[in-house]
Amino acid sequence: MSEVEARPCLMQAWHAHERELQAWLASRLDDPALARDLLQEIFIKALRMGSRFCDVANARAWLFEVSRNALTDHWRRQRPTVALDDSLPEAEPDAAPAVDSLATCLPRVLAELSAADRDAITQCDLLGLSQEAYARQLGISLAGAKSRVQRARRRLRAQLVASCQVVLDPQGGVCCFTPREP
């Protein structure tokens, strides 16, 4: 199908949905002239489809999809940006992230736990073994394994607070800490 043959397909669909598209765009924009400009962009995109436009199963849905995309692109271009103040301090390049520092403290604290607690934390939390599989491995009930893992986590948390001065936020997450010397 040639470009000339495709135009009747496009023009028929365009005439059927142009008013609805314009009303939809105008309802989302405060500027009627901008709505007409976006409508014109949509028509040009449809023209660029050429003969492929006649293969579109639902011309109305395609036109509205292109309209939504054009509107989204317009809003992205209009998003205000905030300039950063030049007086903001730069990040210290030598400062180690807290997570890395905590990661160095964790193995020492794990070593201070009992063998049973260390095994529960290592198997379930570090190696990702499910508590059900952990229970089977130990030959105990699922409730017993869950209880063992919870007790080990409580002891690990207490040890982290005591040894690394970990401070917990109200939700129980790590807020900050002071790493202890090796």
PyMOL commands that set and color helices and strands:
alter all, ss='L'
color gray80, all
select helices_A, chain A and resi 3-28+32-55+59-78+98-112+115-126+131-138+142-164
alter helices_A, ss='H'
color red, helices_A
select strands_A, chain A and resi 167-168+174-176
alter strands_A, ss='S'
color yellow, strands_A
deselect
rebuild
show_as cartoon
